[in-house]
Amino acid sequence: MDQAIFERLESNVRSYSRHFPAVFTKAKMSKMYSADGKEYLDFFNGAGALNYGHNNDFIRARIADYLLGDGITHGLDMFTEAKGEFFEAFEKYVMQPAGLEYKLLSCAPTGTNAVEAALKMARKAKHRRGVFSFAGGFHGMTLGSMAVTSSRSIRKGAHTGLPDVTFVPHPARFSGDALSYIEYLMTDEYSGVEKPAAIILETVQSEGGIVPVEGEFLRGLAELCAHEDVALIIDDIQVGCGRTGPFLSFTPFGVKPDFVCLSKSISGYGLPMSLVLIKPELDVFTPGEHNGTFRGNQLAFVGAKAALEYREQVDLGAKTADDEKFVQEFIRERILPMDERLVTRGRGMINGIDVDGLGRPDLSEKVVDLCFERGLVMERAGRDDCVLKIMPALTISREELKTGLEIVEASLKDCL
């Protein structure tokens, strides 16, 4: 296919296609194929929407059977068998093992809508307008979620005011005591900041440069929020659904957030879907107060249930933990020794190589472009896009994982 059709008709806002200039026609698990027959390994993973790989056979079969059986494909928020079976599976495989009790809000299809819904409900439940968010956080591109996103360039794109948000320092990038500072802002009459309705964070800042938060800080923040009657919102859109190992990224730390936002890989198949988990006492919306025509994506419900069952059958959590060790050991032993200024961060199967310290603003882009020439699709993240983002499907084979990392190694070595 001639790429001219895209140049002629598609908006200038297109982004990824500028870095990956190929017309893709097919994909299977961790491989993508372009119209000219070239094979690519996928470390991009649909920006986190394809944790189970492209066209996973187990999930695809369930969706195909549902379609061939004339199952409901559009249901708004009506009762449907597909939604009910997903709810049952989510309770069985996710909530009950972790001792969690939540109401489920099926939102419009995108992650940003889950964030919008959580912010709206928190403000209504707590009768306050303000929200605290962390420097480096990314939560979406609609006005409410953009307001809690810290990037100046992204916020500038709103072309209007983004009020009622106070940004607080991330503990990994702050030389002081971030938790004490947040407590001061919340509690001191002279801080100049009103107590917020909620505070929102990612357990691993993804677009912010693969920056994890430590369990001790998260537990302290949860205790502070409970004491001050402030809702804790975990945005697990990119690092949930097993990306860090457990299905929900925060469960190893023993916290129980008031709201949890899920999207991206929740459908299991790259289908649009988002979900908000809500503590029952905060479920304060009246009927229809937050809605959307496509809040009942039935095919996504079918895929989401199948994904949970597949995860259990293949013990994907254990595989992720094993692959995490392999990736981090490879980076430590074969990539970091190239230059003492290289830094790595990550958790589970989201890892980054930060090249910012080398003082070459064009380096990360050159590495990613060279990786693409060699058959690897990988994106960047962080300040000035200086972090090479390693985020393959959780189902990737060890051989494919090693091959992809070797391409990163060779490309970085050539650029250095």
DRENKOL-352480 format. One record per atom (N, C-alpha, C): residue in one letter; x, y, z. Coordinates in steps of 0.05 Angstrom, whole numbers, plus 5000, padded with zeros to 4 digits. Each point is the difference from the previous one (the first is absolute). Example, Ala and Ser with C-alpha at 12.3 -4.5 7.8 and 13.67 -1.06 7.14 Angstrom:
! residues 2
A526448865156;A498250245000;A501850245000;S499350214986;S501650245001;S498550225014;
END
This chain:
! residues 416
M501749765000;M498350245000;M501850255000;D499250194984;D501550254998;D499450175025;Q502150095013;Q499750165024;Q499050284994;A499850074975;A499150274992;A497250065010;I498349795002;I497250055009;I500050115028;F501949915017;F500150105027;F501050295001;E502050054983;E501150274999;E497950204990;R498449904981;R498050184988;R497650055017;L499149805015;L497450035014;L500250005031;E502149885011;E500049985030;E501050265013;S498850075023;S500750245014;S503050015007;N501050245003;N502850045009;N500549895028;V497949945015;V500349915027;V501249725002;R500049864977;R501149725000;R502850015012;S500749795015;S502550005016;S501749764995;Y499049775008;Y501749754999;Y500849944971;S498350054981;S500649934973;S502450164989;R500650225013;R502350164991;R502649865007;H499949845022;H502449865009;H500149714989;F497749894993;F499949734990;F498750014972;P501550104980;P498950054973;P499749744984;A498149845007;A499449764985;A497049965001;V498949864980;V497249944999;V499749715011;F498949975023;F499849745013;F497549864991;T500249744994;T497749854990;T499249775017;K501849885015;K499449765016;K501650025026;A499149855020;A501549985025;A499249745015;K502049885012;K499549765016;K501850005024;M498750005024;M501450005026;M502050235001;S502649944998;S502050225003;S501350094974;K498749934978;K501150074974;K497950154983;M501050204986;M498350154981;M501349984972;Y498250024980;Y500949974972;Y499150234983;S501850114985;S499350234983;S499249904972;A498950184984;A499049934974;A502249904981;D502550095005;D502249904984;D501249745010;G498749885019;G500849735010;G502150005022;K500850235010;K502050015021;K498749935027;E501649865016;E499149915027;E501250185021;Y498450085020;Y500950175022;Y499349875027;L501950015018;L499449935028;L498750255013;D498049955017;D498550225012;D500750045029;F501550215006;F500650085028;F498350255007;F498250074982;F498250235003;F497449915013;N498949784991;N497849875014;N497550165000;G499550154978;G497650174999;G499850205023;A502450105008;A500150185023;A498949885025;G500249735002;G499149865024;G497349874997;A498850014976;A497349894996;A500049714991;L502449884996;L500149734989;L501749825018;N499450005026;N501649835019;N500049714993;Y497849904987;Y499849724993;Y500949944971;G501250204987;G500949964973;G497950074979;H500950024975;H498250044978;H498549744993;N497450024997;N498449774991;N500549745016;N500050035026;N500449775017;N497849794994;D500849764994;D498249794990;D497749955020;F500749985026;F498049935020;F497850225001;I500950255001;I498150225002;I498450044974;R501549984978;R498750034973;R497749804996;A500549755009;A498049794996;A497450075015;R500250115024;R497750085016;R498450224986;I501550204990;I498750234986;I498749904974;A501449834985;A498949904975;A497449845005;D500149835020;D497649835006;D497750185008;Y500550215015;Y497950195008;Y498850144976;L501750084981;L499050134976;L498349814983;L501149764997;L498649814983;L497449915012;G499750035026;G497549935014;G498150235002;D500550224985;D498350235000;D499650125028;G502150005016;G499950125027;G499650304997;I498850125021;I499650295001;I502750144996;T500150194981;T502550154996;T499950285011;H497650105006;H499850275012;H497849995020;G500750085025;G498049975021;G499850245019;L501450224995;L500050225019;L500649895028;D498450065020;D500449885026;D497849815008;M498749884980;M498049805005;M501349755011;F498449835013;F500949745009;F500549834976;T502449894997;T500649814978;T501549765012;E499849784987;E501549775009;E503050044999;A501050144979;A502850054997;A501150165023;K498550215008;K500950175022;K499949855026;G497849865004;G499749855025;G502249795004;E500749864978;E502149805002;E502850125005;F500450244988;F502650145006;F500050085029;F497850125011;F500050085028;F500649765018;E498849774994;E500449765017;E503049924999;A501250014976;A502849924997;A501850205014;F499450264998;F501650215013;F499949975030;E497749945011;E499749965029;E501649755008;K499849794985;K501349745007;K503150024998;Y501050114978;Y502849994994;Y501650245010;V498750235004;V501550245008;V499350095028;M497450055005;M499350125026;M500249815024;Q498849764997;Q499949825023;Q502849915009;P501949924982;P502649935009;P501550225015;A499450254993;A501450235012;A498450115024;G497849895006;G498350105022;G498950274995;L499250054975;L499050274992;L497049994996;E498750215007;E497150034996;E499550274986;Y499249984975;Y499550244984;Y497449974984;K498850234995;K498050024979;K501450054973;L498849914978;L501350034974;L498450204983;L501450204990;L498850194982;L501249964972;S498349914982;S500949964972;S499650274986;C502350124992;C499950274989;C500049994969;A500150244989;A500550024971;A502749874994;P500649954975;P502249804994;P502850075008;T500750255005;T502850085003;T500850035029;G502649985004;G501150045027;G499550275012;T500250204983;T499650285010;T497250035012;N498049854989;N497350025011;N499849875027;A501649795005;A500049885027;A501150205020;V502150154992;V501150205018;V498050225005;E498650094978;E498050215003;E497849915020;A499149754997;A497949905018;A500949995029;A502549915004;A501049985028;A500350275012;L500950204985;L500350275011;L497350125006;K498149964982;K497250115005;K498849885025;M500349735003;M498749875022;M501450075027;A502750034999;A501450085024;A499250275009;R499750184981;R499250285007;R497250015012;K498249844988;K497349995011;K499949875028;A501549785003;A499949865026;A501350165022;K502150154994;K501550155021;K499150295003;H498350094981;H499050285001;H502350204999;R502049944984;R502350184996;R500750004970;R501350214991;R500750024972;R502849934993;G501950055018;G502849974994;G500949714998;V502249964985;V501249744997;V503150045001;F501349825014;F503049994999;F500849804979;S502150074985;S501149814981;S503150035001;F501449804990;F502949995002;F501450114976;A502250155004;A501750084978;A500949764985;G499850014974;G500849774984;G497749824992;G497750045012;G497749834994;G498650064974;F499049794987;F498450034976;F497449855004;H497750134995;H497549875005;H497950034978;G500850124977;G498150014978;G500050274986;M498350024979;M500150234982;M497350154998;T498149935018;T497650175002;T500450195023;L498350215002;L500750225017;L500449925030;G498349835011;G500449925028;G502549855004;S500549804983;S502449845003;S502550154992;M499850194981;M502250174993;M500850185023;A498050095015;A500550175022;A501849875021;V499849745003;V501749865020;V502549884987;T500550074975;T502449934986;T502050235001;S502549945007;S501850225007;S501650124977;S500249864978;S501750094978;S499050274990;R501850194999;R499250274990;R499250004971;S501349844984;S499350004972;S497349884995;I499349795016;I497349884997;I497950195011;R500550135023;R498150195011;R499550244981;K502250084987;K499750234982;K498049934977;G499949754993;G498249924979;G497050035006;A499350045025;A497250045008;A498950264989;H501850204998;H499250274991;H497750125016;T499949925026;T498150115019;T501149955028;G498650105020;G500949965027;G499649715009;L501849915018;L499849735011;L500250035031;P497750075012;P500150085028;P499749775021;D500250085025;D499449835023;D501949765003;V502550044992;V502049795004;V502550115012;T501149875020;T502550075012;T502049774995;F502350064988;F502049804995;F501949985023;V500549755007;V501849945023;V502449844989;P502350015014;P502449874989;P499849695003;H501149874980;H500149715000;H502449925018;P499649805018;P502249945019;P502649914986;A499849884976;A502449914986;A501650234988;R498850234998;R501350234987;R500150245018;F500049955026;F499950235020;F501949945022;S501850195005;S502149955020;S498950015029;G497750125004;G498950025026;G498149775006;D498450045021;D498049805009;D497350074987;A499549864977;A497650074985;A497449955016;L499949795015;L497649945015;L499550225021;S502050085014;S499750225020;S499150254987;Y501050064977;Y499250244985;Y497049994993;I499249774990;I497149964993;I498350035025;E500949885021;E498450035025;E499850295009;Y502250154998;Y500050285006;Y498050154983;L500049954974;L498150144983;L497149945007;M499549755007;M497349925007;M499050115027;T501850015019;T499150055028;T500650275012;D502150144989;D500750255013;D498250224990;E498950145019;E498150224994;E501350224983;Y502650025002;Y501550224986;Y501449904975;S499449764991;S501449904976;S499150144975;G497750135002;G498950144977;G498649824980;V499749755007;V498749814981;V497749875015;E497750004986;E497649875012;E500349705000;K498949875020;K500049715001;K498749894975;P501249804987;P498949904974;P497849795005;A498549954979;A498149785000;A501549744997;A502250014984;A501449754993;A502950054993;I501649795000;I502750014990;I500249774981;I501250044976;I500149804979;I502949944994;L500749754996;L502749924992;L500149744986;E502249954986;E500749754987;E502149875018;T499849735004;T502149875016;T502649984985;V499850014974;V502450044983;V499350214979;Q501250245002;Q499550204980;Q501049904974;S498349974980;S500849884975;S500950214980;E498250174991;E500850224982;E501950195013;G500050005027;G501850175015;G502949905001;G500549774988;G502849914999;G500649745015;I498049835004;I500249745014;I501250065028;V498450125017;V500850085027;V498249865020;P501049795014;P498349875020;P499950155026;V497849955015;V499850105027;V500549775018;E501350055023;E500649785018;E497649945018;G499949755010;G497749915016;G499750165026;E502250075013;E499950155025;E498650274996;F500750134978;F498850264994;F497049964995;L499349804983;L497249964993;L498349945025;R501149835017;R498549945025;R499750255017;G502050165002;G499850255016;G498050194988;L500050024973;L498150174987;L497149915005;A499649734998;A497349895005;A499150065028;E501749985019;E499350055028;E499450305004;L501550174987;L499550295002;L497350074988;C499449894976;C497550054987;C497649905017;A500349775012;A497849905017;A499650185024;H502250095012;H499850175024;H498750274993;E500650104976;E499150274993;E497549994983;D498849774996;D497649974985;D500350104971;V502349934988;V500650074972;V500049744984;A498749994978;A499849764983;A502749944987;L500949755001;L502449924986;L499249864974;I500950124977;I499449894974;I502649884988;I499949744994;I502349884986;I499349984970;D501650124984;D499749984971;D501749764991;D498649774996;D501349754992;D499549944971;I499650214984;I499249974972;I502349864984;Q502550095004;Q502249894985;Q501549785015;V500250025027;V501649805014;V498349805015;G497350004996;G498349805011;G499849774980;C498049825005;C499549774983;C502549824997;G501549985022;G502249825001;G502750114991;R500150244992;R502550114989;R502349995020;T499550045026;T502149995020;T500249735014;G498349814992;G500049745012;G497249935010;P499150115023;P497349955008;P498050154982;F497549925000;F498150124981;F499850305006;L499750075025;L499950285009;L502750075012;S501250214990;S502850055007;S500550075029;F497950095015;F500450095027;F499649785021;T498949774992;T499349795020;T502449905017;P502449984989;P502249915017;P500750195023;F499150244998;F500650205021;F497950015022;G497949854997;G498049985022;G498150245002;V499950174979;V498150235001;V497449934985;K497950145008;K497449974987;K499050274992;P500650094976;P499250274991;P497050035000;D499250255000;D497150064999;D498949974972;F501750064980;F499349974972;F502449884985;V499449834981;V502149894982;V499050044971;C501750114984;C499350034971;C501549794984;L498449864983;L501149804982;L499150054971;S501849944982;S499350014971;S502149844985;K500850104977;K502149874983;K499649704998;S501449835016;S499949714997;S497749875014;I498150155012;I497949875015;I498249834982;S499850074974;S498349854982;S501449754990;G502649985004;G501549764992;G500749984971;Y498850174983;Y500349974971;Y500550264985;G500650215015;G500350264987;G497450144993;L497849895011;L497450134995;L499550235020;P498650214992;P499650225018;P498349935024;M501050065024;M498649945025;M501350155022;S498550105019;S501150115024;S498249945024;L501250005023;L498649915024;L501050175024;V498250075018;V500750125025;V499149825023;L501949945018;L499349855024;L499550215022;I497849975014;I499050205019;I499449875027;K501150105021;K499249915027;K497050055003;P498549805009;P497150025000;P498950265013;E501350095022;E498950235014;E500550264984;L501649994979;L500550244983;L498549994974;D498349804996;D498549974975;D497650185001;V500550264995;V498050215006;V498650114975;F500749904976;F498650104976;F497149925001;T498350184990;T497249934995;T499849874972;P497949854995;P499749874974;P500450194976;G501949934982;G500550164977;G501850235004;E501050045024;E501650245005;E502749994986;H501049764994;H502349974983;H499449784980;N499850064975;N499249804981;N501650034974;G499249844980;G501350014974;G498849784982;T499750064975;T498749824981;T501449734999;F502750005003;F501549754997;F501249905026;R498550065022;R501049905026;R499549715004;G498549874981;G499649715002;G501149864976;N502649994997;N501349874977;N499949705005;Q498049874988;Q499649725006;Q502349824991;L501250064977;L502249844991;L502450035019;A500350245011;A502250045020;A499449845025;F497549995009;F499449835023;F500749714996;V499349904976;V500749724993;V503049965001;G501550184987;G502949985000;G501250035028;A498850175016;A501150055027;A499749755018;K497749874997;K499649755016;K501949794990;A500349974974;A501949804990;A502850065008;A500850255001;A502750075008;A500649925029;L498050055017;L500449925028;L500349705003;E498549854985;E500249705001;E502749914988;Y500850124978;Y502549944987;Y502350055020;R499950235013;R502150085019;R500449795021;E497749895010;E500249795021;E501149744988;Q499149934977;Q500849744988;Q503049984995;V501250224991;V502850004993;V501850115022;D498850085023;D501450125023;D501750234990;L498750194988;L501450234988;L501550175021;G499050005024;G501350155021;G502849905006;A500349735001;A502649885005;A501850044976;K499049984976;K501750054976;K501050295000;T498350195008;T500850285000;T502250055020;A499849875023;A502150035021;A502749894990;D499849784985;D502549874989;D501250174978;D498250114983;D501050164978;D501150275010;E498950105022;E501050255012;E503049965008;K500649785012;K502849945008;K501849994976;F499049874979;F501749984975;F500550274988;V497950164997;V500350274988;V501950175016;Q499650025026;Q501650185017;Q502849905002;E500549745000;E502749905000;E501450064973;F498649974978;F501150074974;F500950294999;I498250185010;I500650284999;I502550075018;R500049885023;R502250055019;R502749904989;E500049774988;E502549874992;E501050084972;R498150074982;R500850044973;R499550284989;I498350155013;I499450274990;I501250225018;L499649995025;L501150215018;L503050024999;P501549794996;P502950034999;P501050164976;M498350064980;M500850164977;M500850285009;D498650115020;D500650275010;D498950025028;E501750105018;E499250025028;E497750195005;R499450174980;R497850195004;R497349894992;L499949764989;L497449874994;L498749915026;V497450025001;V498449935024;V497749834991;T499349805016;T497649844994;T498150015024;R497449984993;R497949995020;R497849824989;G498549885018;G497749844991;G499049815021;R497849874993;R498849805017;R498449814982;G500349745005;G498649814983;G501050024972;M498150024981;M500750014971;M499550284989;I500650205016;I500350274989;I502650115011;N501950034982;N502750085008;N501050224981;G501750175011;G501050224984;G503050035002;I501250104979;I502950075000;I500150304995;D500950145020;D500050305000;D502750094990;V500050144977;V502550104988;V500450305004;D498350125017;D500150295004;D502750095009;G501349855018;G502550085011;G502350024980;L499649904976;L502150014980;L500250274986;G497950175005;G500150274988;G499750014970;R498749804989;R499550004971;R497049994994;P498750224996;P497150014997;P498949834978;D501649954979;D499149844977;D500549705003;L501349925022;L501049725002;L497749805000;S498050045017;S497849815002;S498549964974;E499650224986;E498649984974;E501649844980;K502650054999;K501849854982;K500049705006;V500049945026;V500049725008;V497449864991;V497750135005;V497449894993;V499849974970;D500950194985;D499949984971;D501849774989;L502349975013;L501849784991;L498849735008;C498749995023;C498649755008;C497849934979;F498650204991;F497949954980;F501149894974;E502350124992;E501349904975;E500849715003;R500649925025;R500949725005;R497749825008;G497550104998;G497749835004;G498949995029;L500350225015;L498950025027;L498450255002;V497549985009;V498350235005;V500250065030;M500950255007;M500350085028;M499650305002;E498850095021;E499550285003;E501750125022;R499750265004;R501550155020;R498150135020;A501150095023;A498350125020;A501750195016;G498750155019;G501550175018;G500550274990;R501450155016;R500850284993;R501749994975;D499150164980;D501350014974;D500249734987;D498249825007;D500049734988;D502749865002;C501350035023;C502849915003;C500249715011;V497749875004;V500049735011;V499149804979;L501749804995;L499349784982;L498149825015;K497649954989;K497949875015;K499749714990;I500649815018;I499949724993;I497549885013;M498049954982;M497349925010;M498849794981;P501149774998;P498949794982;P497549875012;A498749844984;A497849845010;A500949825022;L498349955020;L500749825022;L500349714990;T499049944977;T500149734989;T502449954982;I501850204998;I502349984982;I501749765007;S501149864980;S501849785006;S502750105009;R501549835014;R502750085009;R501850064977;E499849844978;E501650054977;E499550274987;E497450074998;E499350264989;E500950225018;L499749965026;L500850215019;L503050054998;K501549794998;K503050024998;K500750144973;T498749924979;T500650124974;T499450305000;G497750085012;G499450295001;G501950155017;L500849895022;L502050145017;L502750024987;E500749814984;E502650014985;E499950214979;I497650054988;I499750214980;I500450275014;V498850035024;V500350255015;V503050045007;E501349795009;E502850015007;E501750094976;A499649874977;A501650074977;A499550284989;S497450085002;S499350274990;S501250225018;L499849965026;L501150195018;L503150014998;K501249774996;K502949994997;K500950164976;D498549964977;D500750144976;D499850305003;C497950095014;C499550285004;C502050135020;L501149835017;L502150115019;L502750004988;
END
